[in-house]
Amino acid sequence: MISSPLAKLLTAKALTGTVAALVAGGVAVAASTGALSSHTSTGHANRPATSRPGASVSSSGVNPGGPAKLCHALAAKVASLPSAQVSASLTTETGLEEALASPVLNQVLTGSAYVSLTGTAKVTSAVPDYCALLLGLPRLPQPGDLTQLPVSVLAQLLPELPVPALAQILTTLPAATLADLFGELPGPCVSQILSTLPAGALSQVLTTLPASGLASVLTGLPAGTLSQVLTTLPAADLGQVLTTLPSGALSQVLTTLPGTDLGQVLTTLPAGSLSPILTALPGADLGQVLTTLPPASLSQVLPRLPGASLGQVLTALPTSALSQVLTTLQGGDLSQVLTTLPSGPLSQVLTRLPAGDLSRVLTALPAGPLTRVLGALPASALGQVLTVLPSGTVSHLLGELQSSAVSQLLGELSGPALSKVLSELPSSLLGQLPSSLLSHLPVG
């Protein structure tokens, strides 16, 4: 037993020293191993945004402990050195940014007190950006070096930034760094970031990405996020984004969208962007896109195309998709589409339709557009159209036209085609035709 006063005193001092050493050791271990875990509990997602130049950082919500506290200490140490030339107060974003961007910082980092920061950032040159993210600053000291940080660090810190800070950081990154960043981040993280950005920042980010990077980002998004992103973009930026995509990626993006969102995207596009987008799609994907559109959207999309592009689009469609598209269009929209087509594509379109669908399309046209459509067909295509239709449909169509128009159309037909058509017409129509045509009626 320890009985003397002197022995008790010595024992107490020894115990005190041991406890202090253990506490110090525990703090050091926590500092070196808990950089990310301590940040997780900081509550960045709920803190108010403070991104004004010179704004106070006292309301930023950053945890006063852990790596953020160490970053504050690092900035304070740098600012205390005259050579750092930090003019603003460290209670403001500007002061912290000046300190973290100072070349003197690398000298300060050699101290053992900051080993946990360099350990998490992996390289000394990445520590300034790491600290800027931890502190929720809207400007990075070294934007081009952001991707030196480990992906795990970036994936944790970027989505937790206040939205204004995140937007400002991403829109000021060099294009190559931005592409590398999105290429490294896991898909869920990219989805969370893009769905958080306001329209202006989202547009700037997506239009800055090169084609390959943009394709990788958009094709990696879930359907819901992809819809949200594309329907958020203003028309001009949406057009730029979609026309930048390679054909394969464009097909994947548009065929991923549900009908309503696809309709919103295509009807929002400027007319100059709509044509190159649709004509870039392979036939099967183009068919899927157009048959997925709600009828109201389809009626807005096709009539906006110029004749050459419209012809390219319709002739590229598989027959089943072509039939579905044309039989979905109503009245004036169908008339506008067919009368806009040049003669060649119009012939190709109508002669590919099965008889039932061809009948539905032509009988839906008013007399004026019907006359223009039939009159635009070359003789061979006109003969094929009239001879493939049921006799009752031919009689109905010709009965809608003026007799002079009927005579002119029938006069274009070859002998066999004319004879077949005449043989199926009722006497009420035959009585309106000139004898020169009636002479081709089959005998008996």
C-alpha positions in Angstrom: 0.0 0.0 0.0 1.0 3.6 -0.5 0.9 5.2 2.9 3.3 8.2 3.0 2.1 11.6 1.9 5.1 11.9 -0.4 4.4 8.6 -2.1 0.7 9.5 -2.6 1.7 12.8 -4.2 4.1 11.1 -6.6 1.6 8.5 -7.5 -1.1 11.2 -8.3 1.3 13.1 -10.5 2.2 9.9 -12.4 -1.5 9.1 -13.0 -2.2 12.6 -14.1 0.6 12.4 -16.7 -0.6 9.1 -17.9 -4.2 10.3 -18.4 -2.9 13.4 -20.3 -0.8 11.3 -22.6 -3.7 9.0 -23.3 -6.0 11.9 -24.0 -3.5 13.6 -26.3 -3.0 10.3 -28.1 -6.7 9.9 -28.6 -7.1 13.4 -30.0 -4.3 12.7 -32.4 -5.8 9.5 -33.6 -9.2 11.1 -34.0 -7.7 13.9 -36.0 -5.8 11.6 -38.3 -8.6 9.0 -38.8 -11.8 10.9 -38.4 -11.7 13.6 -41.0 -14.6 12.3 -43.0 -16.6 10.8 -40.2 -16.6 14.0 -38.2 -17.7 15.9 -41.3 -20.6 13.6 -41.8 -22.3 15.0 -38.7 -21.8 18.6 -39.5 -25.2 19.1 -41.1 -24.0 20.9 -44.2 -27.2 20.0 -46.1 -29.3 22.2 -43.8 -27.0 25.2 -43.4 -28.0 28.5 -44.9 -26.1 29.6 -48.0 -23.6 32.5 -47.6 -21.9 33.1 -50.9 -21.6 36.8 -51.0 -18.1 38.3 -51.3 -17.0 39.2 -47.9 -19.9 37.4 -46.3 -19.5 36.3 -42.7 -18.8 32.6 -42.1 -20.2 32.7 -38.6 -23.6 31.5 -39.9 -22.4 28.8 -42.3 -23.2 26.0 -39.9 -19.8 24.4 -40.2 -19.0 22.2 -37.3 -16.5 24.1 -35.1 -14.7 20.9 -34.4 -13.0 18.2 -36.5 -11.2 18.9 -39.8 -13.2 22.2 -40.4 -11.7 23.6 -37.1 -8.3 22.5 -38.3 -8.8 24.3 -41.6 -9.7 27.4 -39.7 -6.5 27.1 -37.7 -4.5 26.6 -40.9 -6.0 29.7 -42.4 -5.3 31.7 -39.3 -1.7 30.5 -39.2 -1.3 31.5 -42.9 -2.9 34.9 -42.3 -0.6 35.6 -39.4 2.4 35.6 -41.7 3.1 39.0 -43.3 4.2 37.3 -46.5 0.8 35.8 -47.0 -0.7 39.3 -47.5 -4.2 38.3 -46.4 -6.1 41.6 -46.1 -9.7 40.5 -45.3 -10.9 39.2 -41.9 -11.0 35.5 -41.4 -14.6 35.9 -40.2 -15.5 36.4 -43.9 -15.4 34.1 -46.9 -13.1 36.4 -48.6 -10.5 36.2 -45.8 -10.6 32.4 -45.7 -10.3 32.2 -49.5 -7.3 34.6 -49.5 -5.6 32.5 -46.8 -6.2 29.2 -48.5 -5.1 30.5 -51.9 -1.8 31.9 -50.4 1.4 30.3 -51.6 2.6 30.5 -48.0 0.1 27.7 -47.1 2.4 25.0 -48.4 5.0 26.0 -45.9 2.6 26.0 -43.0 1.3 22.5 -44.0 4.7 21.0 -43.3 3.9 21.3 -39.6 2.8 18.1 -37.8 -0.4 19.7 -36.6 -2.0 19.4 -40.1 -1.0 15.8 -40.9 -4.7 14.7 -40.8 -5.6 17.2 -43.6 -2.8 16.0 -45.9 -3.6 12.4 -45.0 -7.2 12.8 -46.1 -6.4 14.9 -49.2 -3.6 12.5 -50.1 -1.5 15.3 -51.6 -0.5 18.6 -50.1 -1.6 20.5 -53.2 -5.2 19.3 -52.7 -5.5 20.6 -49.1 -6.6 24.2 -50.0 -9.6 22.9 -52.1 -10.4 20.3 -49.4 -10.6 23.0 -46.8 -12.7 25.2 -49.0 -15.2 22.4 -49.4 -15.2 21.7 -45.7 -15.9 25.3 -45.0 -18.6 25.6 -47.6 -16.8 28.4 -49.5 -18.1 29.3 -53.0 -14.7 29.7 -54.6 -11.9 27.2 -54.7 -8.3 28.3 -54.2 -7.1 26.0 -56.9 -10.0 25.0 -59.2 -7.9 23.1 -61.6 -6.6 20.8 -58.9 -10.0 19.8 -57.5 -9.8 16.2 -58.9 -6.6 15.6 -57.0 -8.9 14.9 -54.1 -9.9 11.3 -53.6 -13.3 10.5 -55.2 -14.7 9.4 -51.8 -14.0 12.8 -50.4 -15.5 14.6 -53.4 -18.6 12.4 -53.4 -19.2 13.2 -49.7 -18.5 16.9 -49.7 -19.9 18.2 -53.0 -23.6 17.2 -52.5 -23.5 18.6 -49.0 -22.5 22.1 -50.1 -25.0 25.0 -50.0 -26.6 25.2 -53.4 -25.2 28.7 -54.3 -21.7 27.6 -53.3 -22.0 24.3 -55.3 -23.3 26.2 -58.3 -20.5 28.8 -58.2 -17.8 26.1 -57.8 -19.0 24.0 -60.7 -19.6 26.9 -63.1 -16.1 28.3 -62.5 -14.2 25.0 -63.0 -12.1 24.7 -66.1 -13.9 22.5 -68.8 -11.3 19.7 -68.5 -11.6 19.6 -64.7 -15.4 19.6 -64.9 -15.4 16.7 -67.3 -12.9 14.8 -65.2 -14.9 15.5 -62.0 -18.2 14.1 -63.5 -16.3 11.2 -65.0 -15.0 10.2 -61.6 -18.0 10.7 -59.3 -20.4 7.8 -58.8 -23.7 8.0 -60.6 -25.9 8.6 -57.6 -23.7 11.6 -56.6 -23.9 13.1 -60.1 -27.6 12.6 -60.1 -27.9 14.4 -56.7 -25.7 17.3 -57.8 -27.5 17.9 -61.1 -31.0 17.7 -59.7 -29.9 20.3 -57.0 -28.5 23.0 -59.4 -30.7 25.9 -60.4 -31.5 26.2 -64.1 -28.8 28.8 -64.9 -26.0 26.8 -63.3 -27.3 23.6 -64.7 -27.2 25.0 -68.2 -23.7 26.4 -67.8 -22.4 23.1 -66.5 -24.0 20.9 -69.2 -23.1 23.2 -72.1 -19.5 23.4 -70.9 -19.0 19.6 -71.0 -17.4 18.1 -74.1 -19.6 15.7 -76.2 -18.1 12.5 -74.6 -18.4 13.8 -71.1 -21.9 15.1 -71.7 -22.9 11.7 -73.1 -21.5 9.9 -70.1 -23.3 12.1 -67.7 -26.8 12.1 -69.3 -26.8 8.4 -70.2 -25.9 7.6 -66.6 -28.8 9.4 -65.0 -31.9 7.6 -63.8 -35.0 8.3 -65.9 -36.5 10.6 -63.3 -33.4 12.7 -62.9 -32.9 12.8 -66.6 -36.4 14.2 -67.1 -35.9 16.7 -64.4 -32.6 17.9 -65.8 -33.8 18.2 -69.4 -37.1 19.9 -68.6 -35.3 22.4 -66.4 -33.1 23.7 -69.3 -34.1 26.8 -71.3 -34.9 26.1 -74.9 -31.6 27.3 -76.4 -29.5 25.4 -73.9 -31.6 22.3 -74.3 -31.0 22.5 -78.0 -27.3 22.9 -77.6 -27.1 20.0 -75.2 -29.0 17.6 -77.4 -27.3 18.5 -80.6 -23.9 18.1 -78.9 -24.7 14.4 -78.1 -23.4 11.7 -80.4 -26.2 9.8 -82.2 -26.0 6.7 -79.9 -26.2 8.7 -76.7 -29.0 10.9 -78.1 -31.0 7.9 -78.9 -30.5 6.5 -75.4 -31.4 9.8 -73.8 -34.6 10.4 -75.8 -35.9 6.7 -75.6 -35.4 6.8 -71.8 -37.8 9.7 -71.3 -41.4 8.9 -70.5 -44.0 10.3 -73.0 -45.0 13.4 -71.2 -41.5 14.6 -70.5 -40.3 13.6 -74.0 -43.2 15.7 -75.4 -42.1 18.7 -73.2 -38.5 18.3 -74.3 -39.2 18.1 -78.1 -41.9 20.9 -78.1 -39.5 23.2 -76.2 -36.7 22.8 -78.7 -36.1 25.6 -81.1 -37.1 24.7 -84.7 -33.5 24.8 -85.8 -32.5 22.2 -83.2 -35.5 19.9 -83.7 -34.6 18.9 -87.3 -31.0 17.8 -86.7 -32.0 16.0 -83.5 -34.7 13.9 -85.1 -32.8 13.2 -88.3 -29.8 12.0 -86.3 -31.8 9.1 -84.8 -31.7 5.6 -86.3 -35.0 4.5 -87.7 -36.0 2.2 -84.9 -35.2 4.7 -82.2 -36.9 7.5 -84.1 -40.0 5.3 -84.3 -39.9 4.7 -80.6 -39.6 8.4 -79.9 -42.4 9.5 -82.2 -44.8 6.7 -81.1 -44.1 7.4 -77.4 -45.2 11.1 -77.8 -48.7 12.0 -76.7 -50.9 12.9 -79.7 -50.9 16.6 -78.7 -47.1 16.7 -78.7 -46.8 14.8 -81.9 -49.1 17.3 -83.6 -46.7 20.1 -82.4 -43.5 18.4 -83.4 -44.0 17.2 -87.0 -45.6 20.3 -88.4 -42.6 22.4 -87.3 -40.2 20.4 -89.5 -39.3 21.8 -92.9 -40.2 19.7 -95.9 -36.8 18.1 -96.4 -36.4 17.2 -92.8 -39.9 15.9 -92.5 -39.4 13.7 -95.5 -36.2 12.3 -94.0 -37.9 11.6 -90.7 -41.0 9.9 -92.1 -39.2 7.8 -94.7 -36.7 6.6 -92.0 -39.5 5.2 -89.9 -40.4 1.4 -89.8 -43.7 0.8 -91.5 -45.5 0.1 -88.3 -44.3 3.3 -86.7 -45.1 5.3 -89.8 -48.7 4.0 -89.8 -49.1 4.8 -86.1 -47.7 8.3 -86.5 -49.9 9.2 -89.5 -53.1 7.7 -88.1 -52.5 9.5 -84.8 -52.4 13.0 -86.5 -55.7 14.7 -86.8 -57.3 17.0 -89.4 -55.2 20.1 -90.0 -52.0 18.7 -88.6 -52.2 15.6 -90.9 -53.0 17.9 -93.8 -50.0 20.2 -93.0 -47.6 17.3 -92.7 -48.6 15.6 -96.0 -48.8 18.8 -98.0 -45.4 19.9 -96.7 -43.7 16.7 -97.9 -41.8 16.9 -101.2 -43.2 14.6 -104.0 -40.6 11.9 -103.6 -40.9 11.3 -99.9 -44.7 11.7 -100.1 -44.9 8.9 -102.7 -42.6 6.7 -100.6 -44.7 7.3 -97.4 -48.1 6.7 -99.0 -47.1 3.6 -101.0 -45.6 2.0 -97.9 -48.8 2.2 -95.8 -51.0 -0.9 -95.6 -54.3 -0.4 -97.4 -56.3 0.0 -94.1 -54.0 2.7 -92.7 -53.7 4.4 -96.1 -57.5 4.6 -96.3 -57.7 6.1 -92.8 -55.1 8.7 -93.7 -56.6 9.8 -97.0 -60.2 9.9 -95.8 -59.2 12.1 -92.9 -58.1 14.8 -95.3 -60.4 17.7 -96.3 -61.0 18.1 -100.0 -58.4 20.8 -100.6 -55.4 19.0 -99.0 -56.6 15.7 -100.5 -56.5 17.3 -104.0 -53.0 18.6 -103.3 -51.7 15.4 -101.9 -53.0 13.2 -104.8 -52.0 15.8 -107.4 -48.4 15.8 -106.0 -48.0 12.1 -106.6 -46.2 10.9 -109.8 -48.4 8.8 -112.1 -46.9 5.5 -110.9 -47.4 6.3 -107.2 -50.9 7.6 -107.8 -51.9 4.5 -109.6 -50.5 2.3 -106.8 -52.4 4.3 -104.2 -55.7 4.2 -106.0 -55.5 0.6 -107.0 -54.6 -0.7 -103.5 -57.5 1.1 -101.8 -60.8 -0.7 -101.3 -63.2 0.3 -104.1 -65.6 2.0 -101.7 -62.7 4.2 -100.4 -61.7 5.3 -103.9 -65.3 6.2 -104.7 -65.5 8.2 -101.5 -62.3 10.1 -102.1 -63.0 11.0 -105.7 -66.5 11.9 -104.7 -65.1 14.6 -102.4 -63.2 16.3 -105.2 -64.4 18.6 -107.9 -65.1 16.8 -111.2 -62.3 18.8 -113.0 -59.8 17.6 -110.3 -61.0 14.0 -110.7 -60.6 14.1 -114.5 -57.1 15.5 -114.1 -56.0 12.9 -111.6 -57.4 10.0 -113.6 -55.9 11.3 -116.8 -52.4 10.8 -115.1 -53.0 7.1 -114.7 -51.6 4.4 -116.9 -54.1 2.4 -119.0 -54.3 -0.7 -116.7 -54.5 1.4 -113.6 -57.2 3.7 -115.1 -59.2 0.7 -116.3 -59.2 -0.9 -112.8 -60.2 2.4 -111.1 -63.0 3.1 -113.6 -64.4 -0.4 -113.2 -65.0 0.2 -109.5 -66.6 3.6 -109.7 -70.3 4.1 -109.4 -72.3 5.5 -112.3 -72.8 8.8 -110.5 -69.1 9.4 -110.8 -68.7 7.9 -114.2 -71.3 10.3 -115.5 -69.1 13.3 -114.6 -66.1 12.0 -116.6 -65.2 13.0 -120.2 -65.5 10.4 -122.9 -61.7 10.3 -123.4 -61.5 8.6 -119.9 -64.6 6.5 -120.2 -63.1 4.8 -123.3 -60.8 2.9 -120.9 -63.7 1.2 -119.2 -63.4 -2.5 -119.5 -65.8 -4.0 -122.1 -68.4 -6.3 -120.7 
